[in-house]
Amino acid sequence: MRFCFRLGCAGLVAAVSLIAAAPDAPAAKLASVVRADRRTGRLVRTVVVARPAASKKAAEPVARVVSAAVAGYVEKTAERYQVDPLLVHSVIEVESNYNPLAVSPKGARGLMQLMPGTARRLAVRDSFDAIENLDGGVRYLKYLLTVFGEEDPRLALAAYNAGEGAVMRHGGVPPYPETARYVERVGKKYSEAKRAAQPEARPKEQPLPEHPPMEQYLDAEGRLHVRTRSAP
């Protein structure tokens, strides 16, 4: 119980710091809710945002609020480590859906779901600190992109999910159903994000129709006539 209490406080503080830093963030209170998952029976901790009374919704998942608040940090961190921010957002969405308290069945934690060993390797002291988790996760992603190639991120994504050793042993995406689904989901979201970010293609301007030249003449009675010149 003590661990859960500390976990909740750390995650809430991280989420509050992000929301407070967002320039247009509405006044809101965060709450940590523990519910039993209907499918697995496991206890799942979720953060919800209590809106002001004037809001239409009394509470909503923190993902929407944190995703907006964290966007600026994603941009800065991605720029610092030269990683496409759209890829970072895609990884976060699949990994934790922007829940700073997310913990996987295998023990991965925080926004970018860092395993404890990976967090130590990256000198991340608190995986539930959203900004620290983001910095470590993007650094790790950059390392994997450097090792496995940045033009096609599939191998780097596979290594993010299964570890770089597994990718090296199998010479490609490991034959693990979970990893295959992970690479597909992140890749799909990344492709959709890139398409959405592209400016809409303007229709090509159609050339104006060419009209035959006009000619005019006076008849024998002095009246002016205008007619279309016949094509040669």
C-alpha positions in Angstrom: 0.0 0.0 0.0 2.9 2.4 0.8 4.3 1.8 -2.7 0.9 2.5 -4.3 0.6 5.7 -2.3 4.0 6.9 -3.4 3.4 5.9 -7.0 0.1 7.9 -7.1 1.7 11.0 -5.6 4.7 10.9 -7.9 2.5 10.5 -11.0 0.1 13.2 -9.9 2.8 15.7 -9.2 4.3 15.0 -12.6 0.9 15.5 -14.3 0.2 18.6 -12.3 3.5 20.1 -13.3 2.8 19.5 -16.9 -0.7 20.9 -16.8 0.4 24.0 -14.8 3.1 24.6 -17.4 0.7 24.6 -20.3 -0.2 28.2 -21.2 -3.8 27.6 -21.9 -4.5 24.9 -19.4 -7.9 25.2 -17.7 -8.1 25.1 -13.9 -8.4 21.4 -13.0 -7.8 19.0 -10.2 -6.3 15.6 -10.7 -7.4 12.4 -8.9 -5.9 8.9 -8.9 -8.5 6.2 -9.3 -7.9 2.4 -8.8 -10.3 0.1 -10.5 -10.3 -3.7 -11.3 -9.9 -4.5 -14.9 -13.0 -6.4 -16.0 -11.0 -8.6 -18.4 -8.0 -9.5 -16.3 -9.1 -8.8 -12.8 -5.9 -6.8 -12.2 -6.0 -3.5 -10.4 -5.4 -0.6 -12.8 -4.6 2.9 -11.6 -5.9 5.7 -13.8 -5.6 9.5 -13.5 -8.7 11.6 -14.1 -9.0 15.4 -14.4 -11.8 17.0 -12.4 -13.1 20.0 -14.4 -14.6 23.2 -13.0 -18.4 23.2 -12.5 -18.9 25.2 -15.6 -17.4 22.5 -17.8 -19.7 20.1 -19.6 -17.8 17.1 -18.3 -17.1 16.7 -14.6 -14.1 14.5 -15.2 -12.2 13.1 -18.2 -9.1 10.8 -18.6 -5.9 12.7 -18.1 -4.6 11.6 -21.4 -6.2 14.4 -23.3 -5.0 17.1 -20.9 -1.5 15.7 -20.5 -1.1 15.2 -24.3 -1.8 18.9 -24.8 0.4 19.9 -21.9 3.3 17.6 -23.0 3.3 18.7 -26.6 5.7 21.5 -26.1 8.1 19.3 -24.2 7.9 16.7 -26.9 8.8 19.3 -29.5 11.8 20.6 -27.5 13.1 17.1 -26.5 12.7 15.8 -30.0 14.6 18.7 -31.4 17.3 18.3 -28.8 17.9 14.7 -29.8 16.9 15.1 -33.5 14.0 12.7 -33.5 10.7 13.4 -35.4 8.2 14.6 -32.7 5.4 12.8 -34.6 7.2 9.5 -34.0 7.6 10.4 -30.3 3.9 11.2 -30.0 3.0 7.9 -31.7 5.2 5.9 -29.3 3.7 7.6 -26.3 0.2 7.1 -27.5 0.7 3.4 -28.0 2.9 2.9 -24.9 0.8 4.7 -22.3 -1.9 6.8 -24.0 -0.3 9.8 -22.1 -0.9 8.3 -18.7 2.1 9.3 -16.5 1.1 6.6 -14.0 1.0 3.7 -16.5 2.6 0.5 -15.4 2.7 -2.5 -17.7 2.3 -6.1 -16.5 6.1 -6.5 -17.1 6.9 -3.4 -15.0 7.5 -0.7 -17.7 6.6 2.7 -16.3 5.4 6.2 -17.2 4.7 8.0 -20.4 7.2 6.2 -22.5 7.0 2.9 -20.5 10.7 2.6 -19.4 11.7 -0.7 -17.8 13.5 -0.2 -14.5 16.8 -1.5 -16.1 16.4 0.8 -19.1 15.7 3.8 -16.8 18.9 3.1 -14.8 20.8 2.8 -18.0 19.5 6.2 -19.1 20.0 7.8 -15.6 16.3 8.3 -15.2 15.7 8.5 -11.5 12.0 8.8 -11.4 10.1 7.2 -14.3 6.8 8.7 -13.1 8.2 12.2 -13.6 6.7 12.8 -17.0 9.4 15.2 -18.2 12.3 13.0 -17.0 10.6 10.0 -18.5 10.2 11.8 -21.8 13.8 12.8 -21.9 15.0 9.3 -21.2 12.6 7.7 -23.6 13.5 10.0 -26.5 17.2 9.6 -25.9 16.7 5.8 -26.0 14.6 6.0 -29.2 17.3 8.2 -30.8 20.0 5.6 -29.8 17.9 2.8 -31.4 17.3 4.8 -34.6 21.0 5.4 -34.9 21.8 1.7 -34.4 19.1 0.3 -36.7 18.6 3.1 -39.2 16.5 6.3 -39.2 15.0 6.0 -42.7 12.8 3.1 -41.7 12.0 3.1 -38.0 10.5 -0.4 -37.8 13.6 -2.0 -36.4 14.1 0.7 -33.9 10.5 0.4 -32.8 10.9 -3.4 -32.5 14.0 -2.9 -30.3 12.1 -0.3 -28.2 9.5 -3.0 -27.5 11.6 -6.2 -27.3 15.2 -4.9 -26.8 18.0 -4.3 -29.2 19.5 -7.7 -28.4 16.3 -9.5 -29.7 16.4 -7.6 -33.0 20.1 -8.4 -33.5 19.6 -12.1 -32.7 16.8 -12.4 -35.2 18.3 -10.1 -37.8 15.0 -8.1 -38.0 11.7 -7.7 -36.2 11.6 -10.6 -33.7 8.8 -13.2 -34.3 7.0 -12.1 -31.2 3.2 -11.4 -31.7 3.3 -8.6 -29.2 6.3 -6.9 -30.9 4.7 -7.3 -34.4 1.5 -5.7 -33.2 3.4 -3.0 -31.5 5.4 -2.1 -34.6 2.3 -2.1 -36.7 0.3 0.1 -34.3 3.0 2.7 -33.8 3.8 2.6 -37.5 0.2 3.2 -38.4 -0.2 6.1 -36.0 3.0 7.6 -37.3 1.9 7.4 -40.9 -1.4 8.9 -40.0 0.2 11.7 -38.1 2.6 12.5 -41.0 -0.3 12.6 -43.5 -2.3 14.9 -41.2 0.7 17.2 -40.8 1.1 17.6 -44.6 -0.5 20.7 -46.1 -3.5 19.9 -48.3 -2.6 19.6 -51.9 -4.1 22.5 -53.9 -5.9 21.6 -57.0 -4.0 22.5 -60.1 -5.2 25.7 -61.8 -7.1 24.9 -64.9 -6.0 26.9 -67.9 -8.5 29.4 -69.1 -10.4 28.3 -72.2 -9.0 29.9 -75.4 -11.7 32.0 -77.2 -11.4 32.7 -80.8 -10.6 36.4 -81.5 -13.4 38.8 -82.1 -13.7 41.1 -85.1 -15.9 44.0 -85.9 -16.9 45.9 -89.0 -19.3 48.5 -90.3 -21.9 47.6 -92.9 -23.0 49.7 -95.9 -25.5 51.5 -93.6 -22.9 52.4 -91.0 -24.0 49.9 -88.4 -21.3 48.2 -86.2 -21.2 44.5 -86.2 -19.2 42.3 -83.9 -18.6 38.6 -84.6 -16.3 35.8 -83.7 -13.6 35.2 -86.2 -13.7 31.9 -87.8 -11.0 29.5 -87.0 -8.4 29.1 -89.8 
